[in-house]
């Protein structure tokens, strides 16, 4: 069992169907056989009567999951389909696990090289599936279609004066979106914080867990906890919803070498960057878009501090679609079924409904790249997409 799982072994799916209304895969395709309920039924049959199912077919179905976690939040039994599917992938690994492990662990060299290649590669290159892959590669390059338009007129230095903090920037910001990292550091310092080095930290491990690579996920988690402990157990902040979600789950992990009281202290140390502004004052520049459409990352769950902050600062300029909207990123789903990822993304873009005076922003590194890779064009230009840090001039 996944050491971070919230699935008690005795609980089983009661086939109530509450997950059906929140699953982006089902909502995007209309195919109930891809729903969490169907996957729970498949997993139950595989556990009770494995001779009735082909494990290869089960793996194919398992790879058609975005690991968004919405089903777990809706489930009255507290069951998490992504965690159960991760266990299936771990028990029956395929080539996808090997590639994903290299992608995450060797990304410091791979990601910048591919981002550079994406800038110069032809747009129409090979069949549609490969063309979509190239869209994802091109999206890794820093945004060049959003000039900062949100300015900080005055910082509330009382928010951080005399306090230390550890910035967990995440893989994307450390490797390819370095402007986000630099801006976050500037914000923290101008708020008065003493920022500790994060050089000893690595990937949060969440995508490795979902991919069914538990040993690599454990190694990443333990390394991060050790780094936090060695830094003096400071407050820790991040600007990525997925990183925050992954780090928050550490407190439930039994495979981490916790000292007494550390798990709760670690969970309580985590704060989103957008909650640290205090009474700072903001101003929108003349180049601000008429409309800002916000994409809420799945991994913020029911609460989204980035959305709350942006809505307060931008007021009438800000809006967000309602309902279940997932960008379609899905981590290892990019290897298992990229067309499905794009189908979910298309539904998300229909809800965002941008026009030529709209910029789309979000608060998750993965969502930003996925939305960039799948964005439609309005006239001759694609819709501007960025992390909210792209819009900010600190």
C-alpha positions as a printed NumPy array, in Angstrom:
array([[  0.   ,   0.   ,   0.   ],
       [  1.104,   3.526,  -0.742],
       [  2.559,   4.832,   2.542],
       [  0.79 ,   8.145,   1.984],
       [ -2.577,   6.591,   1.174],
       [ -5.755,   7.624,   2.92 ],
       [ -7.494,   4.39 ,   1.876],
       [ -8.285,   2.166,   4.87 ],
       [ -8.049,  -1.45 ,   3.614],
       [-11.527,  -2.385,   4.888],
       [-13.368,   0.269,   2.903],
       [-14.752,  -0.476,  -0.525],
       [-16.551,   1.453,  -3.223],
       [-20.315,   1.421,  -2.611],
       [-21.042,   2.419,  -6.227],
       [-22.934,   5.54 ,  -5.136],
       [-21.769,   7.453,  -8.216],
       [-20.906,  10.722,  -6.465],
       [-17.559,  10.726,  -8.247],
       [-19.262,  10.814, -11.651],
       [-20.22 ,  14.481, -11.391],
       [-16.688,  15.639, -10.557],
       [-14.47 ,  13.513, -12.819],
       [-12.947,  15.637, -15.629],
       [-12.288,  12.542, -17.742],
       [-15.942,  11.49 , -17.666],
       [-17.183,  15.052, -18.161],
       [-14.84 ,  15.531, -21.1  ],
       [-15.553,  12.257, -22.876],
       [-19.006,  11.145, -21.696],
       [-17.575,   7.627, -21.338],
       [-18.64 ,   6.121, -18.011],
       [-16.234,   3.209, -18.47 ],
       [-13.443,   5.741, -17.819],
       [-15.03 ,   7.03 , -14.611],
       [-13.664,   6.541, -11.067],
       [-16.627,   4.282, -10.318],
       [-15.72 ,   1.995, -13.225],
       [-12.059,   1.963, -12.179],
       [-13.044,   1.081,  -8.597],
       [-15.125,  -1.808,  -9.933],
       [-12.195,  -2.965, -12.07 ],
       [ -9.783,  -2.767,  -9.124],
       [-12.163,  -4.674,  -6.87 ],
       [-12.582,  -7.45 ,  -9.427],
       [ -8.837,  -7.624,  -9.983],
       [ -8.275,  -8.01 ,  -6.235],
       [-10.977, -10.661,  -5.691],
       [-10.816, -12.63 ,  -8.953],
       [ -7.63 , -11.731, -10.864],
       [ -8.174, -14.593, -13.306],
       [-11.214, -12.763, -14.715],
       [ -9.219,  -9.776, -15.976],
       [ -6.212,  -9.123, -18.163],
       [ -3.695,  -7.064, -16.199],
       [ -2.465,  -5.348, -19.38 ],
       [ -6.   ,  -4.122, -20.114],
       [ -6.305,  -2.961, -16.513],
       [ -3.096,  -0.972, -16.895],
       [ -4.453,   0.698, -20.02 ],
       [ -7.56 ,   1.786, -18.097],
       [ -5.426,   2.875, -15.131],
       [ -3.462,   5.214, -17.383],
       [ -6.657,   7.088, -18.313],
       [ -6.736,   9.038, -15.055],
       [ -5.677,  12.65 , -14.436],
       [ -4.833,  12.058, -10.748],
       [ -6.708,  15.278,  -9.942],
       [ -8.112,  13.893,  -6.679],
       [-11.617,  15.284,  -7.163],
       [-13.141,  11.817,  -6.792],
       [-11.495,  11.337,  -3.392],
       [-12.959,  14.618,  -2.137],
       [-16.448,  13.561,  -3.267],
       [-16.276,   9.946,  -2.047],
       [-18.253,   9.222,   1.173],
       [-15.864,   6.329,   1.816],
       [-12.809,   8.557,   1.484],
       [-11.401,   6.42 ,  -1.326],
       [ -8.82 ,   7.813,  -3.715],
       [ -8.807,   6.281,  -7.192],
       [ -5.462,   7.916,  -8.128],
       [ -3.78 ,   6.254,  -5.14 ],
       [ -5.256,   2.85 ,  -5.957],
       [ -4.233,   3.176,  -9.6  ],
       [ -0.731,   4.167,  -8.498],
       [ -0.547,   0.916,  -6.544],
       [ -1.606,  -0.995,  -9.681],
       [  1.073,   0.758, -11.743],
       [  3.689,  -0.001,  -9.101],
       [  2.711,  -3.668,  -9.032],
       [  2.752,  -3.919, -12.849],
       [  5.292,  -1.351, -14.092],
       [  5.666,  -0.525, -17.764],
       [  7.883,   1.624, -19.954],
       [  5.99 ,   4.733, -18.835],
       [  7.401,   4.432, -15.303],
       [ 10.98 ,   4.303, -16.535],
       [ 10.531,   7.33 , -18.776],
       [  8.719,   9.358, -16.105],
       [ 11.417,   8.599, -13.543],
       [ 14.104,   9.873, -15.932],
       [ 11.964,  12.892, -16.795],
       [ 11.674,  13.95 , -13.152],
       [ 15.075,  12.929, -11.799],
       [ 17.131,  14.139, -14.776],
       [ 14.969,  17.124, -15.563],
       [ 17.623,  19.636, -14.515],
       [ 19.416,  18.834, -17.776],
       [ 16.545,  17.542, -19.931],
       [ 13.969,  20.271, -19.444],
       [ 16.089,  23.317, -20.396],
       [ 17.463,  21.474, -23.429],
       [ 13.981,  20.551, -24.65 ],
       [ 12.637,  24.042, -23.953],
       [ 15.429,  25.461, -26.137],
       [ 14.715,  22.898, -28.86 ],
       [ 11.025,  23.797, -28.762],
       [ 11.825,  27.407, -29.658],
       [ 13.457,  26.453, -32.968],
       [ 11.585,  23.284, -33.98 ],
       [  9.109,  23.55 , -36.89 ],
       [  5.474,  23.814, -35.818],
       [  4.147,  21.159, -38.194],
       [  6.385,  18.244, -37.399],
       [  5.21 ,  14.674, -37.919],
       [  1.826,  13.105, -37.079],
       [ -0.744,  14.784, -34.808],
       [  0.317,  12.942, -31.646],
       [  3.926,  14.046, -32.097],
       [  2.744,  17.541, -32.963],
       [  0.91 ,  17.683, -29.617],
       [  4.058,  16.52 , -27.876],
       [  5.944,  19.376, -29.524],
       [  3.266,  21.811, -28.324],
       [  4.032,  20.633, -24.789],
       [  7.753,  21.103, -25.365],
       [  7.264,  24.62 , -26.737],
       [  5.135,  25.504, -23.711],
       [  8.134,  24.885, -21.452],
       [  9.849,  28.057, -22.649],
       [  9.254,  31.201, -20.551],
       [  6.216,  33.229, -21.605],
       [  6.947,  36.095, -23.994],
       [  3.378,  37.277, -24.541],
       [  2.662,  38.66 , -21.055],
       [  4.398,  41.859, -20.04 ],
       [  4.096,  42.475, -16.276],
       [  1.169,  44.773, -15.489],
       [  0.511,  44.254, -11.755],
       [  2.767,  46.454,  -9.628],
       [  3.415,  46.516,  -5.893],
       [  3.159,  50.147,  -4.804],
       [  4.136,  49.38 ,  -1.226],
       [  5.21 ,  46.257,   0.636],
       [  4.003,  45.412,   4.126],
       [  7.419,  44.691,   5.649],
       [  5.759,  43.864,   8.914],
       [  4.525,  40.659,   7.294],
       [  8.017,  39.147,   7.311],
       [ 10.238,  41.344,   9.455],
       [ 12.439,  39.221,  11.716],
       [ 11.085,  35.941,  10.273],
       [ 12.855,  33.23 ,   8.3  ],
       [ 11.212,  31.306,   5.501],
       [ 12.113,  28.512,   3.079],
       [ 10.914,  28.883,  -0.514],
       [  9.903,  25.616,  -2.2  ],
       [  9.834,  26.764,  -5.813],
       [  9.27 ,  23.349,  -7.4  ],
       [ 10.853,  21.626, -10.385],
       [  9.348,  23.821, -13.1  ],
       [ 10.482,  27.122, -11.585],
       [ 13.932,  25.87 , -10.643],
       [ 14.611,  24.353, -14.057],
       [ 12.866,  26.312, -16.794],
       [ 10.65 ,  29.102, -15.423],
       [ 13.407,  30.799, -13.482],
       [ 11.721,  34.203, -13.6  ],
       [  9.025,  32.825, -11.253],
       [ 11.717,  31.753,  -8.819],
       [ 13.475,  35.117,  -8.977],
       [ 10.232,  37.056,  -8.521],
       [  9.178,  34.932,  -5.542],
       [ 12.539,  35.54 ,  -3.866],
       [ 12.238,  39.284,  -4.481],
       [  8.714,  39.359,  -3.035],
       [  9.762,  37.539,   0.132],
       [ 12.779,  39.754,   0.689],
       [ 10.8  ,  42.959,   0.119],
       [  8.233,  41.702,   2.644],
       [ 11.071,  41.537,   5.148],
       [ 11.643,  37.784,   5.285],
       [ 15.068,  36.221,   5.653],
       [ 14.983,  33.578,   2.904],
       [ 16.803,  30.295,   3.509],
       [ 18.49 ,  28.278,   0.77 ],
       [ 16.408,  25.552,  -0.855],
       [ 19.346,  23.95 ,  -2.682],
       [ 19.055,  20.731,  -0.673],
       [ 15.437,  20.187,  -1.756],
       [ 14.119,  18.257,  -4.729],
       [ 10.808,  17.316,  -6.404],
       [  7.851,  17.098,  -4.006],
       [  7.379,  13.503,  -5.206],
       [  3.652,  13.707,  -5.962],
       [  3.87 ,  12.91 ,  -9.674],
       [  6.286,  10.05 ,  -8.931],
       [  3.739,   8.603,  -6.504],
       [  0.898,   8.891,  -9.001],
       [  3.073,   7.323, -11.678],
       [  3.564,   4.213,  -9.544],
       [  7.22 ,   4.811,  -8.619],
       [  6.946,   4.712,  -4.81 ],
       [ 10.65 ,   4.236,  -4.011],
       [ 11.631,   7.374,  -5.943],
       [  8.73 ,   9.279,  -4.354],
       [  9.855,   8.185,  -0.871],
       [ 13.44 ,   9.257,  -1.584],
       [ 12.235,  12.718,  -2.665],
       [  9.988,  13.114,   0.388],
       [ 12.677,  12.077,   2.847],
       [ 15.228,  14.377,   1.239],
       [ 12.869,  17.347,   1.513],
       [ 12.006,  16.61 ,   5.143],
       [ 15.699,  16.249,   5.989],
       [ 16.418,  19.606,   4.307],
       [ 13.575,  21.288,   6.214],
       [ 14.785,  19.757,   9.493],
       [ 18.403,  20.798,   8.88 ],
       [ 17.225,  24.338,   8.132],
       [ 15.688,  24.53 ,  11.611],
       [ 12.095,  23.515,  10.747],
       [ 11.217,  26.962,   9.342],
       [  8.047,  28.23 ,   7.784],
       [  7.875,  27.108,   4.145],
       [  6.09 ,  28.659,   1.178],
       [  5.346,  27.701,  -2.401],
       [  3.543,  29.272,  -5.365],
       [  2.458,  26.014,  -7.036],
       [ -0.829,  24.346,  -6.074],
       [  0.459,  20.885,  -6.959],
       [  3.65 ,  21.311,  -4.926],
       [  1.576,  22.533,  -1.978],
       [ -0.773,  19.549,  -2.332],
       [  2.138,  17.105,  -2.511],
       [  3.928,  18.621,   0.48 ],
       [  0.752,  18.74 ,   2.564],
       [  0.349,  14.974,   2.123],
       [  3.71 ,  14.338,   3.82 ],
       [  2.08 ,  14.534,   7.258],
       [  0.117,  11.331,   6.49 ],
       [  3.148,   9.437,   5.155],
       [  4.283,   6.562,   7.359],
       [  7.471,   5.954,   5.368],
       [  9.08 ,   9.254,   6.421],
       [ 11.546,   9.186,   9.285],
       [  9.604,  11.678,  11.408],
       [ 10.786,  12.796,  14.813],
       [  8.175,  13.287,  17.523],
       [  5.731,  16.048,  16.595],
       [  7.451,  16.767,  13.28 ],
       [  4.678,  15.617,  10.932],
       [  2.2  ,  18.121,  12.333],
       [  4.858,  20.854,  12.5  ],
       [  5.745,  20.248,   8.841],
       [  2.1  ,  20.504,   7.762],
       [  1.597,  23.679,   9.799],
       [  4.748,  25.258,   8.337],
       [  3.322,  25.303,   4.788],
       [  1.853,  28.596,   3.564],
       [  0.975,  29.651,  -0.01 ],
       [  2.981,  32.63 ,  -1.256],
       [ -0.175,  34.595,  -2.091],
       [ -1.215,  34.602,   1.592],
       [  1.914,  36.452,   2.77 ],
       [  1.204,  39.92 ,   1.354],
       [ -0.23 ,  41.357,   4.551],
       [ -1.345,  44.938,   3.853],
       [  0.745,  45.408,   0.706],
       [ -0.756,  47.783,  -1.862],
       [ -1.094,  46.928,  -5.57 ],
       [ -1.655,  48.892,  -8.752],
       [ -2.567,  47.751, -12.265],
       [ -0.593,  49.329, -15.086],
       [ -1.916,  50.832, -18.29 ],
       [ -0.978,  47.632, -20.149],
       [ -3.26 ,  45.483, -17.956],
       [ -5.737,  43.346, -19.921],
       [ -9.405,  44.252, -19.824],
       [-10.21 ,  40.781, -18.511],
       [ -8.315,  38.2  , -16.491],
       [ -9.772,  34.693, -16.556],
       [ -8.495,  32.475, -13.778],
       [ -8.054,  28.71 , -14.023],
       [ -8.402,  27.065, -10.616],
       [ -5.992,  24.133, -10.229],
       [ -7.584,  20.85 ,  -9.173],
       [ -5.005,  20.43 ,  -6.42 ],
       [ -6.218,  23.482,  -4.504],
       [ -9.338,  21.469,  -3.706],
       [-12.133,  23.478,  -2.128],
       [ -9.954,  26.43 ,  -1.157],
       [ -7.793,  28.487,  -3.481],
       [ -5.802,  31.316,  -1.84 ],
       [ -4.448,  32.513,  -5.195],
       [ -7.966,  33.014,  -6.514],
       [ -9.022,  34.836,  -3.355],
       [ -6.047,  37.207,  -3.519],
       [ -6.368,  37.938,  -7.244],
       [-10.111,  38.543,  -6.99 ],
       [ -9.511,  41.059,  -4.201],
       [ -6.73 ,  42.884,  -6.065],
       [ -8.185,  42.848,  -9.581],
       [-11.869,  43.249,  -8.658],
       [-14.078,  43.649, -11.767],
       [-11.204,  42.726, -14.079],
       [-11.154,  39.221, -12.562],
       [-13.441,  36.251, -13.247],
       [-13.307,  32.456, -13.243],
       [-15.529,  29.783, -14.748],
       [-17.657,  27.687, -12.437],
       [-18.069,  23.933, -12.279],
       [-15.436,  21.242, -12.683],
       [-12.661,  22.518, -14.927],
       [ -9.395,  20.581, -15.274],
       [ -6.572,  21.602, -17.601],
       [ -5.872,  17.954, -18.491],
       [ -2.224,  17.855, -17.394],
       [ -2.379,  14.552, -15.534],
       [  1.341,  13.864, -15.117],
       [  1.999,  10.382, -16.46 ],
       [ -1.256,  10.587, -18.468],
       [  0.846,  12.588, -20.935],
       [  2.586,   9.306, -21.754],
       [ -0.445,   7.029, -21.48 ],
       [ -3.089,   8.95 , -23.434],
       [ -2.17 ,  12.41 , -24.679],
       [ -5.3  ,  12.715, -26.885],
       [ -7.413,  12.257, -23.745],
       [ -5.396,  14.992, -22.059],
       [ -6.169,  17.301, -24.962],
       [ -9.889,  16.423, -24.901],
       [-10.111,  17.47 , -21.257],
       [ -8.133,  20.643, -22.032],
       [-10.527,  21.588, -24.833],
       [-13.463,  21.421, -22.415],
       [-11.532,  23.634, -20.004],
       [-10.893,  26.216, -22.72 ],
       [-14.577,  26.239, -23.674],
       [-15.36 ,  27.229, -20.084],
       [-12.613,  29.871, -19.979],
       [-14.057,  31.388, -23.174],
       [-11.365,  34.048, -23.689],
       [-11.598,  36.904, -26.136],
       [ -8.889,  39.131, -27.631],
       [ -8.8  ,  41.303, -24.495],
       [ -8.323,  38.39 , -22.104],
       [ -5.314,  36.919, -20.354],
       [ -5.575,  33.55 , -18.614],
       [ -3.668,  33.024, -15.377],
       [ -3.393,  30.244, -12.832],
       [ -1.471,  29.295,  -9.701],
       [  0.029,  25.935, -10.627],
       [  3.199,  25.24 , -12.584],
       [  1.808,  22.18 , -14.373],
       [ -1.485,  23.894, -15.216],
       [  0.414,  26.825, -16.705],
       [  2.401,  24.605, -19.07 ],
       [ -0.64 ,  22.525, -20.025],
       [ -2.779,  25.579, -20.751],
       [  0.023,  27.086, -22.831],
       [  0.386,  23.912, -24.866],
       [ -3.358,  23.573, -25.56 ],
       [ -4.403,  27.237, -25.897],
       [ -6.467,  28.311, -28.891],
       [ -5.599,  31.174, -31.182],
       [ -7.673,  34.323, -31.363],
       [ -6.98 ,  35.823, -34.738],
       [ -3.288,  35.517, -35.509],
       [ -2.113,  35.137, -31.914],
       [ -2.612,  32.495, -29.211],
       [ -4.354,  33.425, -25.968],
       [ -1.805,  34.807, -23.471],
       [ -1.373,  32.321, -20.615],
       [  0.785,  32.582, -17.535],
       [  1.297,  31.948, -13.864],
       [  0.184,  34.942, -11.81 ],
       [  3.873,  35.644, -11.198],
       [  4.221,  36.361, -14.938],
       [  1.815,  39.288, -14.545],
       [  3.579,  40.729, -11.5  ],
       [  6.339,  43.33 , -11.373],
       [  7.659,  42.924,  -7.809]])
